[in-house]
Amino acid sequence: MSVPRHSSAGYEQAVDAARRKFLAGDRLDMQKLAAELGVNPSTLFRWVGNRDQLLATVLWSLAEPTYRAAMAATTRSGAARIADAAAMFDQALIDAPYFRAFLRREPEHALRLLTTKASPVQQEIVAATERLVQQEMDRGNLVHPMSAHDLAYLIARISEAFVYADIITGESPDAAKAAIAVAALLGDATYVPKGLPS
């Protein structure tokens, strides 16, 4: 499954409507969404794919600017920059009421969409993280025996373990612990998180 990328007016209208419902904490119902848009379900499917594809599109449309903002807000370099970006992004997910509502409402489905090979969202996050890791490597701020891609995958998995801890293990989500683990992976054992709410 991939995140659909279309430019039709119907597609944009459907995604916007779905995003509004998601942000309101509502369950995404394809039949109701089609009725709201004044089209039949088969037209909606042609525009956006199935429910999982539409959810993935909505999730990434919210995650992408959040991740970009986290990367832009970092002021350190090397491992600390990458860990800071992870910390701010993870904290934003933990703090977003609509995101937590989705996880509580559909925990198994949410984890499958967000953390498995069926997850275009995870693929996009890994790709964005890989670009950040590679940038720090190219600048000479990070030296590591693993590739940027492999590190990015591990960083994503570390973040998932701590952001979704309440669903996976029953523990509290913790962006600071995720950031410390990311920094340790990257070779910085003295890292102290920045950019998290006090």
C-alpha positions in Angstrom: 0.0 0.0 0.0 1.3 3.5 -0.8 0.1 7.0 0.0 -2.0 8.0 -3.0 -0.8 11.1 -4.7 -3.4 12.7 -7.0 -4.3 16.2 -7.9 -8.0 16.0 -8.9 -10.4 18.4 -7.2 -12.4 15.4 -6.0 -9.4 13.8 -4.4 -8.4 17.1 -2.6 -12.0 17.6 -1.5 -12.2 14.1 -0.1 -8.9 14.2 1.7 -9.8 17.6 3.2 -13.1 16.3 4.5 -11.4 13.2 5.9 -8.7 15.2 7.6 -11.4 17.4 9.3 -13.1 14.3 10.6 -9.9 12.9 11.8 -8.9 16.1 13.6 -12.3 16.2 15.2 -11.6 12.8 16.7 -14.2 11.0 14.6 -13.9 7.6 13.1 -13.5 7.7 9.3 -16.6 6.1 7.8 -16.3 5.8 4.0 -20.1 5.5 3.4 -20.8 8.6 5.5 -17.9 10.5 3.8 -19.2 9.6 0.3 -22.7 10.8 1.3 -21.3 14.0 2.8 -19.4 14.7 -0.5 -22.5 13.9 -2.6 -20.9 11.0 -4.4 -21.4 7.2 -4.4 -18.8 5.0 -2.6 -17.3 3.8 -5.9 -16.5 7.3 -6.9 -14.9 8.0 -3.5 -12.8 4.8 -3.9 -11.6 5.9 -7.4 -10.5 9.2 -5.8 -8.8 8.1 -2.7 -8.5 4.3 -2.7 -9.8 2.2 0.2 -10.2 3.3 3.9 -6.7 2.3 4.8 -5.2 4.3 1.9 -7.3 7.3 2.8 -6.3 7.0 6.5 -2.6 6.7 5.5 -2.9 9.9 3.3 -4.5 11.8 6.2 -1.9 10.6 8.7 1.0 11.5 6.5 -0.6 14.9 5.5 -0.5 15.7 9.3 2.8 14.0 10.1 4.9 15.6 7.3 4.6 19.2 8.3 5.0 18.2 11.9 8.3 16.4 11.1 9.5 19.2 8.9 8.9 21.7 11.7 10.7 19.4 14.2 13.7 19.3 11.9 13.7 23.0 11.3 13.5 23.7 15.0 16.7 21.9 15.9 19.8 24.0 16.6 22.4 21.3 17.4 24.3 19.1 15.0 25.1 15.4 14.5 23.5 12.9 16.8 21.9 15.6 19.0 20.2 17.2 16.0 18.7 13.9 14.9 17.6 13.0 18.5 16.1 16.5 19.0 14.1 16.2 15.8 12.9 12.8 16.9 12.0 14.1 20.4 9.9 17.0 19.1 8.1 14.9 16.5 7.4 12.2 19.0 6.2 14.6 21.6 3.8 16.2 19.0 2.3 12.8 18.3 1.9 12.1 22.0 0.3 15.5 22.6 -2.1 15.4 19.6 -5.6 14.6 21.0 -7.0 13.5 17.6 -4.0 11.1 17.2 -4.4 9.6 20.6 -8.2 9.3 20.0 -7.4 7.2 16.9 -5.0 5.0 18.8 -7.5 4.4 21.6 -10.4 3.8 19.1 -8.6 1.4 16.8 -5.4 0.3 18.5 -4.6 -2.8 16.4 -5.6 -1.2 13.1 -3.6 2.0 14.0 -0.5 0.1 14.8 -0.8 -1.9 11.5 -1.2 1.3 9.5 1.7 3.1 11.3 4.3 0.5 12.2 4.2 -2.5 9.7 5.2 -3.1 6.1 1.6 -2.2 5.3 2.5 1.3 6.5 3.3 3.9 3.9 3.4 6.4 6.8 6.4 4.5 8.3 8.1 4.4 4.9 7.7 8.2 4.5 9.1 8.8 8.1 12.0 6.5 7.5 12.7 8.3 4.2 12.6 11.8 5.8 14.8 10.6 8.7 17.3 9.1 6.2 17.6 12.4 4.5 18.3 14.1 7.9 20.9 11.4 8.9 22.6 11.6 5.5 22.8 15.4 5.8 24.6 15.1 9.1 26.9 12.5 7.7 27.7 14.6 4.6 28.5 17.6 6.9 30.9 15.5 8.9 28.8 15.8 12.0 28.0 12.1 12.3 30.2 9.0 11.6 28.6 5.6 12.0 29.3 2.1 10.6 25.6 1.7 9.6 24.0 3.2 6.5 21.8 6.3 6.8 18.9 4.1 5.7 19.4 1.5 8.3 19.8 4.1 11.0 16.7 5.8 9.9 14.7 2.6 10.1 16.0 1.9 13.6 15.2 5.5 14.7 11.7 5.0 13.5 11.3 1.8 15.4 12.7 3.3 18.6 10.2 6.2 18.3 7.4 3.8 17.7 8.3 1.8 20.8 8.0 4.8 23.0 5.2 6.8 21.3 2.9 3.7 21.2 4.1 2.3 24.6 0.7 2.5 26.1 -0.7 0.2 23.4 2.2 -2.1 23.1 3.3 -2.5 26.8 0.9 -0.5 28.9 3.6 2.0 29.9 3.3 5.7 29.4 4.5 7.2 26.1 7.8 9.0 26.5 9.5 11.2 23.9 12.5 11.9 26.1 13.3 8.3 26.5 13.0 7.8 22.7 15.4 10.7 22.0 17.9 9.4 24.5 17.8 5.9 22.9 18.2 7.5 19.4 21.2 9.5 20.6 22.7 6.4 22.1 22.2 4.5 18.8 24.1 7.3 17.1 27.0 7.2 19.5 26.1 10.0 21.9 25.8 8.7 25.4 25.8 12.2 27.1 22.7 13.5 25.2 20.1 15.5 27.1 16.8 16.1 25.3 15.9 19.7 24.2 12.7 21.0 22.7 10.3 19.1 24.9 7.7 20.7 27.1 8.9 21.2 30.7 
